[in-house]
Amino acid sequence: MTTSCCRGTKRFYKELTKLKKSYPNVLDDLKSEFKDISFIDLFNRNYRLQDAGNQRLIKHRVVNSHNQSGKSGGFRVYYIANLPEEKVTFLTIYPKSNKHGKENLDKSALRKIINEYKAENNSKSFLTLDFEEI
């Protein structure tokens, strides 16, 4: 993916920074999962939570190379793919196991994250995610 099509919310960057302390390979894991994938492939991923036609909320599992347990012990990433803008906005990331692990976000947590996305989208305050520099 090109640099111009990836961005993250403040929540995503805060969680990513926190995860780097316990999982030093998390950036490499994200890079290997998303770097060479086209926008349209990300837009068409199978596990869609919401599909509004031109925008899709997608939940995706990323392998955690730190614990060697595959995707089941990896990270969960939620992102919105916006077709007209050809932009992917990463909303949140968390491990699926260990001390910081969670299974799934409940509806109220997901609604809160989406509202944060909308507020940042309105103020154009997303941060660029550059896989070349990771």
N, C-alpha and C positions, 0 to 999 in steps of 0.2 A: 504494500500500500504506500501511497505517497504521503509525505509529511502533511500536505495540505488537507488531507481527508481525515486525519485522526486528531481527536481532542479529548479532553477529560474534564470532569467536573472537579470542583474543589474537594468534594468528598472522596472521589476516586484517588486524587493525589495524596490526600491525607492518609487514606487506608494503605496505599501503595508504599508510602514512606514508612509507616508502622510495620508493614509486612517485611520490608527489607531487613529489619533488625533480626527477625527470627528465620527468615527464608532468604538468604543472600542471593539466590538464583532466580528470584521472582521476576526480575526484569528480563533476564535471558529467556525464561519460560514464556513470558508474554511476547517477546520478540519472535521467538521461534514459532509461536502459534499464529501471529497476526501479520508479520512483516511481508511475506510474499503472497498474500491472498488479495485478490482483486476486491474492490468495493462490492461489486454485484454478487460475488460469492458470499461475502459477509451479510449482505442484505437478504440473501436467499437461504441462510442457515435454517435448519429444521426446527429448532426449539424456540418458536416464537411465543411470547407471552401475550403480546398485543399486536394486532396488525391493523393499521389505519390506512392501508393502501400505500401511501408514499412514505410512511414512517413505520418502523417496526421496532418493538422492544424485544430483545433477544437475550436469552440466558445461555451461557456457553461455559463448558468446563475446560480448564487448562491443566495440563499435566504439571505436577510439581516434581521437578528433577531432584529436589533435595531429599525426598523420602522414598523415591523409587516404587511407589504404589500405583502408578498410572493416574488416570483421570479420577478414579474413585477417591483418592487421597489428595487430589490436586486443589486447584482454586476454582471458584465460581466467579465469572465475570458477567455483569449485566451491561448491555450497551443499547443505544438507539441508533439505528441506521436510517438516515434521511436521504431518500432517493433524489428529490429535486436538487439538493445541495451536494449530493455525493459525499456526505460526511458521516463518520462514525464517531459517536460521543460515548466514551466509557463512563458509566455511572457509578459503579461500585465493584469492588473485588474483595473476596475473603476466602480463607482456606475452608475446605469442607471437613477437615478433621483437626486434631490436636487442640491445644489450649484456646486458640482463637476461632476454632471451627464452628460452623453453622450448617444446618441442612439446607433449608430454603428460607427465603424472606417471606414473612406473612404479608397479607394484603395491605395492612396499615403501614408497614415499613416500606413496602414497594411504592405505595401512594406518596409517602413523604419524599422518597428519592426522586420520583417523577416530578413532584412539585418543586424540588430544588433545581432539577434540570430546567423546568420551565422558567423559573426566576433567573437562572444564569443565562438561558437562551435569550430572554427579553433584554437583559443588560449586556449581552455579548461578552460575558466574562469567562468563557471557557479557556483552558490552557491547552496549548498545542502539545501533542504527543509525537515526538520525533523518534521513530524506531532506529534511525541511522545513528542517533547519539546515545541510545541505550546500551 
